[in-house]
Amino acid sequence: MAPDVSHHWEEFYLGSRRFQFIADNFGMPIDQVLLALLLVVGCYVLMLLLPITLIHHMSLAASLTFLSTMHIQRQIYEDGAFVIDVTGPMMIIVQKATALAYSLHDGLSGLKDEQLTPLQRELVLRKKPSALEYFSYMLNFHSVLAGPFFMFADYQDFIEGTHYAKRALDTTAATTSLDSNRNKSPTDLKTMDAQKTASRPEDEPDPTRVSLYKAGLSLICAVVTVCILPNFPISFLTQPGYFKSSYLYKGMYIVAVTSFTRHVYYTAWLVGDGICNMSGMGFNGYNKDGSAKWDLVSNVDVVGVETGLSLRDTLEAWNSGTMKWLRFMVYERAGAQKTLFTYMLSSMWHGFYPGYYITFVSGAFFTIAARYVRRSVRPRVMSHGPVVKLAYDAVTCITTRLCLAFFTFPFILLRFWSSIAVYRDIYFIPAVLGVLVIVLLPIVLPPPSRSSSSAKSSAEKLKPSVKLEDAGVNVTNGLEGGATKLLKVQ
């Protein structure tokens, strides 16, 4: 009887077998690599052949269709069990290709600076990259497997050596759309040459410390993934033993399994971030205390995710590279229903598991409910002193962890009816509470009127800085801000 000869690499991934015959002939699993290369080359051909008025939308449609086809094939082959295959790198490729296409459209379609948002002006491209520039951006070793995602403009600034001058020296060219070698003009070449002269390699901060920190944190997350996570299988949520447990145990188990599963992503993302930083990429200026910031291309802020006081802050700290991509691609371009279109692109990009869509819809719902709580409750708490505020922050931190667990476990479980069964077992209490908050809280505790909020804001203008909670941005006031505005006018 002939022995069962099977290729050992088949144990490690599932998915499309379109190029399996090539893998068999070479004796190594390169079939899925060819699919990723096909996507890269296809997007490059579209960039060369399509008119600039269509390049952005067609590139998005073509690359997203290719990725969606791979997502569907993976779901067919793997039968509900999560595995790592080529769709992970393909997701990064789609982000890069589409962001590049939209940056080219912004720079070559005749749009004026006034028609672009600040983010679009910062990332605009006024000439198509060469083949070397394109393929090095798409396939560079920093991010080809698990990210982080970064824009072509940031990558080219890094390659051409202008990133330090742009981020640390606060050069005036960085305030216009012609702020990098990617937007060369005779006048701006002189400015860029001056920047390069001022930016010497010895002036740039040493990334060793931050890279070692991320490597060490990634090692800790890897230990959690290998040693602790297997004790909390997500499949337990579908077994009779789970449904026979107490509600306290069920809640604690869901919180534990979602928290420990996040460490899988932390491990990969932190390694990618550390690789970028060690190569010198990711520098983003200096903090007020003079320490270097290395968060330009970071995927995740672990501390921000695990200690966020609101869902908004937590989600901003999670997969921030993708958040920036969605903002650049959809949120700042959609005329209406920005949130809806943003979630639609995010869901298609992730794949078609039903659990993904439960998570996205639930996440949007709970974010809206949390916003109602913040508007109605927080102003009243802030007026009762630091002790009450500290207690409020502790409660919101715990509540955020609970909400995060209950709307993200379907993302891990993947299956629709299994997720619904878990919700039904707890009588959909989180969703019911969210509805009550949205409907009744504004009636019971009406949020302060805008006039009173504006009066309070005016009274605080004498302070050096103020944090706008709803907008989530820092605005500098006082003499320094006035001087900055005066310089811009001049």
N, C-alpha and C positions, 0 to 999 in steps of 0.2 A: 504493500500500500504506500503510495507516494506521500511524503510528508507535506503538511500544510504550510506552504510557503506564502507568507504575507509580508508586505512591506511594513517595516516597523514604524515608519512615520505616520501610517494611517491611524495609529493609536492616539495621536496627539491633536488631530483636528478633523473636523468634518466640513461639509459645504459642497461647493460646486466641483464637479469632476470633468469639466469641459476639456482641461488640458492634462488629464491624468496620464494619458499615454506618453506625454513628454516626461513626466516625473518618473514613470516606469523605465523609460529608456536611459535616463541619466542616473537613476538610482538615488535621487534626492527629491524632496518635495518642492519643486520650483514651479509647479503648475499654477498655484495661487499668486506667486510673484508675477507671473506673466499677466495675470488679470489686472493687477495693480499697475504694471507698466503700460498696459493697454489704455487704462484710464488716463494716465499721465500724458501719453503721446496723443491720445484723442483730444484732450483739452488744449494741447499745444497747437494742433492742426486747426481747431476752431478759432484760436486766438489769431492765427495767421490769415485765415481765409474769410472770416465773417466781417461784415462792415461794423464800424465802431458803434453804430446805433443799435445793433442787435447783439453785440458780443457778450454783454453782461447777462441778459435774460436767457439767451440760447446756451451759454456755458452753464448757467445754473440748471436749466431744464435737462440738458444732456447728461451732465455729471450726476445729477440727483436721480435721473432715471436709471443710469448704470448702477449706481450704488443701491437703489431700491431693488433692482433685479437680483443683486447679490444678497441683499437682506432676505428676500423672499426665498431664494434657493437655500440659504442657510437654515431657515425655519423648516423647510421641507425635509432637509436631510437630517437635521439634528433632533427633530421630534421633541421639542420643548426643553431640551437640556442645554444650558449655556456652555458654549465652548469658545475658545479664542481662534479666530481665523483671519483671513485677509481683510474682512470688512472693517476691522479696527484701523489699520493703516489707510484704507480707502476713505474712511471718514475724514481723516486729516488731509488727504489729498484733495477731496472735494472742497474743504474749507479754503485751502490755499488757492486752488484754481479759480473758484468763484470770487474770492476776495480780490485776486489779481485782476480778473475781468472787470469787476465793478470799479476798481481804481483806475483802470485804463479808460473806461467809459467816462468817468468823472473828469479826466484830464484831456481827453482827445475829442470829445463830442461837442465842444464849443461852449460848455457851461462856464459861467463867470464865477469868480470867487464868492460873490454875494449869494449865489444860488446853492452853494455847498455848505454843509454844516462844518463846525470846527474840526470834527474827527475826519470828515471827508477831505477837507483841505490839507490836513496833516498827512494823509495817506495817498493823495492824488499822484498819478503817474502820467507823464506827458510824452513818454515814448515807450514802445514795446520792448520788453527785455530780449536780449539775444538768447540763442539756444543754450549757451553755457549758463547764463544767468537764470534762465527758466528752470532747467533741469537741476541745477544745484539748489535752487530754492525748494523745488518739489521733493527732492530725494536726499537732502543733506542729512548727515548722520545724527544731528541733534534731535530731530523730531520725527524721523521717518516711521517709527514703530508706534509710539504712544503719545506723541506730542512732546512739548507744548506747541500749539498753533501760534504762529506769529505772522504779521503782515509782511508783504514783499518790501514795503518801504523800510520797515525796521530791519529786515534782513539785509537790504542793500546798504543801509547806513552802517551796519556792522561790518560788512565785507569791505566797504570803501573807507572805513576808518573815521567816519564823521559822527559816529554815535556818541562819543564822549563829548565832543564840542557841542553837539545839539542838546544833550541832556544835562550837562554839568556847567558849561560855560554860559548858558542862557544867551546864545547868539541871536541877533535880531532876525536872521534869515529863517529861523524856526517859526516865526509868527506869520509867515506868508505861505502861499501854496508852492512857491519855488524855493524849497528849503533843503534840497539835497541834490547830490549828483544825478539822481534819477530825473531831475527837472532842469537839466543844464541849459543855461543861456549865457551869452558872452558876459553880461553884467554879473550874474550870480556865480560864474566860475571864479571871479576874483574874491568874492565873499567866501566861497568854499575853500579856496586856497589859504585864505587868512585863518579860517577855522582849523584847517589841517596843521598850519604852522603852530597855532596855539595849543593844539591837542597832541601832546607828545606821549608815546607809550609809557614813559616813566611817570607821567601824571595820572594815569588811569588807576583806579583802585584795584587792589588785589582781591580776586574772587575766591581765594582758597578757603577762607573762613566760612563764607556762606555756603560754598559747595560742600564742604565737609559737614556742616550743620544739616543740610538737606539730605546728604548721604546717610548720616547717622539717624535722622528721623525716619528716613525710608527703611532703614534696617529694623528699627523698632516696629514700624508698621508691617514689615514682612514677617517678623516674629509673631505678631498678633494674627496675621493671616494664616500662617502655617500651624501655629500651636493652639490658638484659641477658637478661631472661626469654625474649624471642623466640628467643634462641640455644639455648634448652634446651626445645624443644617436648615435651610429655608424650606426644605421638603416636609419638615415636621408640621408646618402650618396646614398641610393637607391630610394629616393622619388623625385617626380617632383620638389618640392620646392627647393631642392639643385641645380638641373641643371638650374633653372631659376635665381639663384642668380648671383651676380657679381663674377668675377674671384678672386678679392681680398678677398671677403667673403668666397669663396670656399677654398682658400688657408689657410686663418686664421682658418676656421672650422676644416680642416684636421689636422693642427698643434695642435689645442686645444684638439681635441678628442684623438689624439695619446699621447699627453703629459699627460693629465689627466688619461688616461687608464694605463699608466705606474705606477701610484700611487697604483693601485690594487696590482701589483706585489711588489712594495716597501713595502706595509703594511705587507704582509705575510713574505717576506724575512727578513725584519728588525726584526720582532718578533722572527723568527727562529734564526737569528744571535745573538740577545740579550739573548735568552735562553741558547745558547751554551756558550756565554761569561760569563754569570752569574754562570754557573756551573764550570767555569775555563777552558773551552775548547776554543781554538782559539788564544791563546797567540802566538805571532810570533816575539819575541825579542823586542828590544828597538829602538826608533828613535835616531837621532843624539843629540836631545835636552834632552834625557833621559826619555822621555815619553814612556809608553808601547804601543806596536802595538797589536791590536786584530783583525787582518784581515786574519788569516790563513784559516778560514773556512767561510769567508764572501761571500755572494752571490752577493752583489751589492754595488757599490760606487755611492751613489745618486748624490753627487756633481760632480763626474767624468762624469756621464752620462749626466747631465743637462748642464755642462759647457765645455765639451770636445771640443778641437779645431780641431779635425779630426775624421773621422768615425772610424779609427783604435783605437784611444784612447777611444772613446765612447763605442765601442763594447767590448773592454777589460774590461771596468768598469761594463758592463751589464752581469749579470749571470756568474760571473767569475768562480764559481765552475764547471759549465758545460763546460766552455771554457777549464779549466784544464783537465777535463775528456776527452774531444775530443782530446786535445793535447796528453795526455797520451795514449789513445786508438788507435788513427789513425795517427795523423799528424807526430809523431815521429817514426812511424813504416812503413808507406807506402813508398815504394821505389820511386814511381813516381805518379804524379797527386795527391799530398797530399791534396791540397785544395778541389779538386773534391770529393775525398773519405770522407773527413771531413764533407763537406756539405751533402753528401748522408746519413751518419750516423745521423747527426743532424736532418735532415728532417724526416727520418723514426722514430727516437726517439720521435719527437714532435707529429707526427700523419700524417694524410693523407688529411687534409683539403686543397683544392686548394690554398687558400689564403696563407698558410704557404710556399708553394713552390714559389709563386710569390715573397714573401718577401725574401726568401733565395737567389733566383737567382738575384733579383734586388739588394739585399745587396752586393753580391759579385761583381756585375757590378759597382755599385757606389763606392765601396771601391777601385776597380782598377782605376776608373776615378779620384778619390781623390788622389791616389798615383801619377798619372801623373801630376796633378796640383802641388803637393808638390815638386816633383823633378824639375819641370821647373820653378816655380814661387818663391818658398820659398828662394832658394839661392840668388836670385836677391834682394829680399826684405830685407834679413838679412844684406846686405851690405849698406843699406841706413839709418841705425841708429835706435834707439829705438822707435821713434815716428811712423815711417813707419811700423815697426814691430807690434806695438800696434794696428794700424789700420788694418793690415793684419790679426792679431789674431781675432779682432772683426768680420771682414768679414767672416773668416773661421768658427767661432763659429755659426754665424747666418746661413750660408750656410749648415753647418752640421745639424742644427736643421731642416731645410727645407728638406734636403735629407732624414733624418731619418723619418720625417713624411710621405713623399711620398712613401717610400718603406716599411713602417711598417703598414700602415692602412689596407692592405689586410690581415695581420696576425690577425687583430681584426674583420674585416668584414667576413673573412673565405671563401666567395663565389668567384668563378672564374669570371663569366661573370659580376657580379656586380662590381668587382674590375676593370675589363677591361673597363667597361662603364665609370668609373670615370677617368681613364687614357685617354680614347678616348675623353672625354669632354674637356680636356686641351691639346688635340692634341699630346699627348705623349711628351710634351716639355721637361720634366726632362730627359727622355731617349735619346731624340735627342741631348740635350746639352752634355750628357755623351759621346755619340758617337763622337761628334765634338771634345771634349776634348781629347779623346784617339787617334783620327786620326790626327787632325790638330795641337794641341798644341805642340807636339814634333817638328813639322816642323816650326811653327811660333816662338816658344821660346824653342830652343833645350836645354835640361838639361845640366849642366856643365859636362865636361868630367871627367872620373874617375881619371885621372892623376892630374887634378887641385884640385879635392876634396881630393885626397891623400896628395898632397902637403900642403893643408890647414890643414888637420888633423895632419900632422907631425909638423907643426908650432905650434899647440896647445898642444903638448905633455908636455910642461912645466907646464901647468895648473894642479891643483890637481885632477880635475875630468872633464870628458867630457861625454855628453849624445849623444849616437848614435841614430839619429832620425829614420833611416830606421830599425834598429834592435830592437829598443824599450827597450834597456837595459842600465844600468849604468855600466861604466867601470872605476875603480879607477886606476889612474896613479901615477907617482912620486915615492918617496922613499918608501912609505907604500906599494904600489903595488909590488915593486921590492922585498921588504922583504918578503911579503907573498909568492911570487913565489919561493924565495930561500928556505923558510921553507918547501914548498911542495916538492921541489926537494930533499931536505935532508931527 
